[in-house]
Amino acid sequence: MEPYPFLATVSPLAAAGTYVYRLHAIDKDEGINGEVEYFLLEGGDLKFEVDRFTGWIQTTGQILEEGVEYLLTVQASDIFGKKSSPVLVSVIAGERPPQFKNVSYTVFVPENRPAGHV
């Protein structure tokens, strides 16, 4: 499924039905055989639901706690029951701190540069 990484934020004051994140899975079959459904396997403390046909994660209207990270496990399935690997979606109620995608970064800084200049 995509888009990866599965990170989202939502206002702690979000009303029921607020769109939070949309998952997208592709089945290479054509027509009705290519349709995909989405299922919330666990997590979210009943504060989120996944639209079975669109992949949209939405709020249910229950109160969200500011700064709390909700972890939702979602899986996609085709019409024949072939399932994707489950994915973990992280939803934070409020602001998400900056995130680095890579494990490490390498930067070259010439040693003869003055302090404060890169």
Residue pairs with C-beta under 8 A, 6 or more apart in sequence:
1 23
1 24
1 25
1 55
1 74
1 76
1 84
1 87
2 23
2 24
2 25
3 24
5 99
5 101
6 21
6 23
6 87
6 88
6 89
6 90
7 89
7 90
7 96
7 99
8 20
8 21
8 57
8 89
8 90
8 91
8 92
9 91
9 92
9 93
9 94
9 95
9 96
10 18
10 20
10 59
10 64
10 91
10 92
10 93
11 18
11 64
11 93
11 94
12 63
12 64
12 65
12 66
12 93
12 94
13 64
14 20
14 59
14 64
15 59
15 61
16 58
16 59
16 60
16 61
17 58
17 59
17 61
18 58
18 59
19 56
19 57
19 58
20 48
20 56
20 57
20 58
20 59
20 91
21 56
21 57
21 89
21 91
22 54
22 55
22 56
22 57
23 38
23 50
23 55
23 56
23 57
23 74
23 76
23 87
23 89
24 55
25 36
25 38
25 55
25 76
25 84
26 36
27 33
27 34
27 35
27 36
27 78
27 82
28 34
29 78
32 79
33 78
33 79
33 80
34 78
35 78
35 79
36 55
36 76
36 77
36 78
37 52
37 53
37 76
37 77
37 78
37 79
38 50
38 51
38 52
38 53
38 54
38 55
38 74
38 75
38 76
38 77
39 50
39 52
39 74
39 75
39 76
39 77
40 48
40 49
40 50
40 72
40 73
40 74
41 73
41 74
41 75
41 86
42 72
42 73
43 70
43 71
43 72
43 73
43 88
44 70
44 71
44 72
44 91
45 62
45 70
46 60
46 62
47 59
47 60
47 62
47 63
47 64
47 70
48 57
48 58
48 59
48 60
48 70
48 72
48 91
49 57
49 58
49 60
50 56
50 57
50 58
50 72
50 74
51 57
51 58
55 76
57 72
57 74
57 89
57 91
64 70
64 93
65 93
66 93
66 94
67 92
67 93
67 94
68 92
68 93
69 90
69 91
69 92
70 90
70 91
70 92
70 93
71 88
71 89
71 90
71 91
72 88
72 89
72 91
73 86
73 87
73 88
73 89
74 86
74 87
74 89
75 83
75 84
75 85
75 86
75 87
76 83
76 84
77 83
77 84
107 118
109 118
